[in-house]
Amino acid sequence: MKQWIILLSCLLLVVLLAACTSTPQQTTATTTASVTGATTTGSTTTAATTAPPVTTATTATTAAPTVAPTEPSATTAATTAAPTATPAPTAAPTATPTPTTAPTTSATSTGPVNTASFYTSYAYMVSYDPARGWADFDYFNMLRGDAAVQWLVDREGYTLADAQERVDDFGDSEFIEQNDNPQLRTIDLNTVALRLMYYPDGSESLDATSVESELIDLYNLYHVNPDLVLDSYFYRIEVEGGVPVAVTQVFWP
């Protein structure tokens, strides 16, 4: 009987050894908690070494989305500013050239108004309006011979003999100027034939004969030297039917 017990013990020991070699060797401490206390089961208590769980961190790599290139839209192209044109340089002011055409009155304008009648006579041009081409004339009478003698007797108190003697001594260019009426007469020079003793540049006619001229010639001469128009030679106004038809600057030595 004792032999059987020893044999069973040996078999049990072999089974236990085989079990230990097939499973990891560990001793689990089981602790049962109760209301009254703690009960520990097992003859040998071994501190269990529990490896902490290995947590594999999965890092999510988010790739930036690739944006496919797009064609520029019509709206974008339309809003592209057009190049600004460079302004043209401003030309420096230049001197005003001498006009080549004389200003004339408009078709709707009226001519000058005169209260004094016109007749053929000598006159001084006392003013000139270049813008309209009008001129004011002061008529005078050129007295020679018997008319001059009578004027000296009536106006200066000469005796007839003394007046006659004085007039007889006149040179070819001498005369008595009678200008009793200060009233002026205005002539539109656009409407008459014009002759001057000067060329438009101010040079004088060399043969003492007036030169056929246009209104533009008088206009330019006036701008060269107004005295050649107003304070040089006097004029002869020729009238037909009460209307001036010619104005001639007269050479008088």
C-alpha positions in Angstrom: 0.0 0.0 0.0 2.8 2.4 0.9 4.4 1.5 -2.4 1.3 2.5 -4.3 1.1 5.8 -2.5 4.8 6.6 -3.3 4.2 5.6 -6.9 1.2 7.8 -7.2 3.1 10.7 -5.6 5.9 10.2 -8.2 3.4 10.2 -11.1 1.7 13.3 -9.7 5.1 15.0 -9.4 5.9 14.1 -13.0 2.6 15.5 -14.2 3.2 18.7 -12.3 6.7 19.1 -13.8 5.3 18.5 -17.3 2.7 21.2 -16.7 5.3 23.6 -15.4 7.5 23.1 -18.5 4.5 23.7 -20.9 3.3 27.1 -19.4 5.1 30.3 -18.3 6.2 30.0 -14.7 4.2 32.5 -12.7 2.5 32.6 -9.5 -0.7 34.5 -9.4 -1.7 36.1 -6.2 -5.4 36.0 -5.9 -6.9 38.3 -3.4 -10.5 37.9 -2.6 -12.0 40.9 -0.9 -14.8 40.2 1.5 -16.8 42.3 3.9 -14.9 40.9 6.8 -11.4 40.8 5.6 -9.0 39.6 2.9 -8.3 36.0 2.2 -5.1 35.0 0.5 -5.0 31.7 -1.3 -1.8 29.8 -2.1 1.2 28.8 -0.2 3.7 30.9 -2.0 3.1 34.6 -3.0 5.1 35.9 -5.9 4.9 39.5 -7.0 3.6 39.4 -10.5 5.5 41.5 -12.9 3.1 42.8 -15.4 4.6 44.5 -18.3 2.8 47.7 -19.1 0.8 47.4 -22.3 2.7 48.6 -25.3 0.7 51.3 -27.0 1.6 51.8 -30.6 1.0 55.4 -31.6 -0.3 55.7 -35.0 0.6 59.1 -36.4 -1.8 60.0 -39.1 0.1 62.0 -41.7 -2.3 64.2 -43.6 -0.9 65.1 -46.9 -1.8 68.6 -48.2 -4.2 68.3 -51.1 -2.7 68.9 -54.4 -4.5 71.6 -56.2 -4.5 71.2 -59.9 -3.6 74.4 -61.9 -6.6 76.1 -63.4 -6.8 78.4 -66.4 -7.4 82.1 -65.6 -11.0 82.9 -65.6 -12.5 85.4 -68.0 -13.4 87.6 -65.1 -9.8 87.7 -63.9 -8.6 88.6 -67.4 -11.2 91.3 -67.7 -10.1 93.0 -64.5 -6.5 93.3 -65.6 -5.8 97.0 -66.0 -5.0 98.2 -69.4 -1.7 100.0 -69.7 -2.1 103.8 -69.2 -1.1 105.8 -72.2 1.6 108.3 -71.5 0.2 111.9 -72.0 1.7 113.8 -74.9 4.1 116.6 -73.7 2.6 120.1 -73.7 4.1 122.3 -76.3 5.7 125.5 -75.0 3.8 128.6 -76.0 5.1 130.4 -79.0 4.9 134.0 -80.1 1.9 134.9 -82.1 2.9 135.5 -85.7 1.8 138.5 -87.7 -1.6 137.8 -89.1 -1.9 137.1 -92.8 -5.5 138.0 -93.1 -7.2 141.1 -91.7 -10.3 140.6 -89.5 -13.5 141.5 -91.2 -17.0 142.4 -89.9 -19.5 139.5 -89.7 -22.1 139.2 -92.4 -24.9 140.2 -89.9 -23.1 143.3 -88.6 -24.2 146.7 -89.8 -21.9 149.4 -91.1 -20.8 152.6 -89.4 -23.5 155.2 -88.8 -22.7 158.7 -89.9 -24.8 161.9 -89.4 -22.5 164.0 -91.7 -22.8 163.6 -95.4 -19.9 162.5 -97.6 -18.3 164.4 -100.5 -14.9 164.2 -102.1 -12.4 165.9 -100.0 -9.1 165.7 -98.2 -9.0 164.3 -94.6 -6.8 163.1 -91.8 -7.2 159.5 -90.5 -7.5 160.2 -86.8 -8.3 156.6 -85.6 -8.3 153.1 -86.9 -10.0 149.9 -85.6 -8.0 146.9 -86.8 -10.7 144.4 -85.5 -13.4 145.8 -87.7 -11.5 147.6 -90.4 -13.1 151.0 -89.7 -11.4 154.3 -89.7 -12.5 157.8 -88.6 -11.6 160.7 -90.8 -11.5 164.4 -90.1 -12.4 166.4 -93.3 -10.6 169.6 -94.2 -10.6 171.9 -97.2 -7.4 172.7 -99.0 -7.6 176.4 -100.0 -5.5 177.8 -102.7 -5.8 180.7 -105.2 -8.8 183.0 -104.8 -10.4 180.7 -102.1 -7.2 181.2 -100.0 -7.3 185.0 -100.6 -10.9 185.3 -99.5 -10.3 183.2 -96.4 -7.4 185.5 -95.3 -9.6 188.5 -95.7 -12.6 187.1 -93.9 -10.9 185.1 -91.2 -7.5 186.8 -90.6 -8.4 190.4 -91.4 -6.0 190.8 -94.3 -6.6 193.5 -96.8 -7.4 192.2 -100.3 -4.0 193.3 -101.5 -2.1 191.8 -98.7 -4.0 188.5 -98.9 -3.3 188.3 -102.6 0.4 189.0 -102.1 0.7 186.3 -99.6 -1.1 183.7 -101.7 1.0 184.6 -104.7 4.1 183.7 -102.7 2.8 180.2 -101.9 5.0 177.3 -103.0 3.6 174.4 -105.0 2.8 172.4 -101.9 1.5 175.3 -99.7 -2.1 175.9 -99.0 -4.5 177.1 -96.3 -6.2 174.4 -94.3 -9.8 175.1 -93.5 -11.3 172.9 -90.8 -14.3 174.5 -89.3 -16.2 171.3 -88.5 -14.8 169.0 -85.9 -17.3 166.2 -86.8 -15.7 162.9 -87.8 -16.8 160.6 -90.6 -16.4 156.8 -90.2 -15.6 154.7 -93.3 -15.6 150.9 -93.5 -12.3 150.3 -95.3 -13.5 146.8 -96.4 -15.8 148.5 -98.9 -13.4 151.0 -100.6 -10.4 150.9 -102.9 -7.3 151.6 -100.9 -3.9 153.1 -101.8 -1.0 153.8 -99.4 2.3 155.5 -99.5 3.9 152.6 -97.6 4.4 148.9 -98.0 3.2 146.5 -95.2 6.8 146.3 -93.8 6.9 150.1 -93.3 9.1 150.9 -96.3 8.0 154.0 -98.3 7.1 154.1 -102.0 10.2 155.5 -103.7 8.5 157.4 -106.6 6.1 159.5 -104.5 3.2 157.5 -105.9 0.7 155.7 -103.6 0.7 151.9 -103.9 -2.4 149.9 -104.6 -3.1 148.1 -101.3 -5.4 145.7 -99.6 -6.9 146.0 -96.1 -4.4 143.4 -94.8 -1.6 145.7 -95.9 -3.0 148.6 -93.9 -3.6 146.2 -91.0 0.1 145.0 -91.0 1.5 148.5 -91.6 -0.5 149.7 -88.5 1.0 147.0 -86.4 4.5 147.8 -87.6 4.2 151.5 -87.0 0.8 153.2 -86.3 2.3 156.7 -87.0 2.7 155.7 -90.7 -1.0 155.3 -90.9 -2.3 158.1 -88.6 0.4 160.8 -88.5 2.2 160.7 -91.8 0.5 161.7 -95.1 -3.1 162.8 -95.2 -5.8 161.1 -97.4 -8.1 161.9 -100.2 -11.6 160.5 -99.9 -13.4 160.0 -103.2 -17.2 159.8 -103.1 -19.8 158.7 -105.7 -23.5 159.2 -105.1 -22.8 160.1 -101.5 -20.9 156.8 -100.8 -17.1 156.6 -100.3 -15.5 154.5 -103.0 -11.8 155.1 -102.6 -9.3 156.2 -99.8 -5.9 157.3 -101.0 -2.9 158.3 -98.9 -1.5 161.4 -100.7 2.2 162.3 -101.0 2.6 165.9 -100.1 6.1 167.4 -99.8 
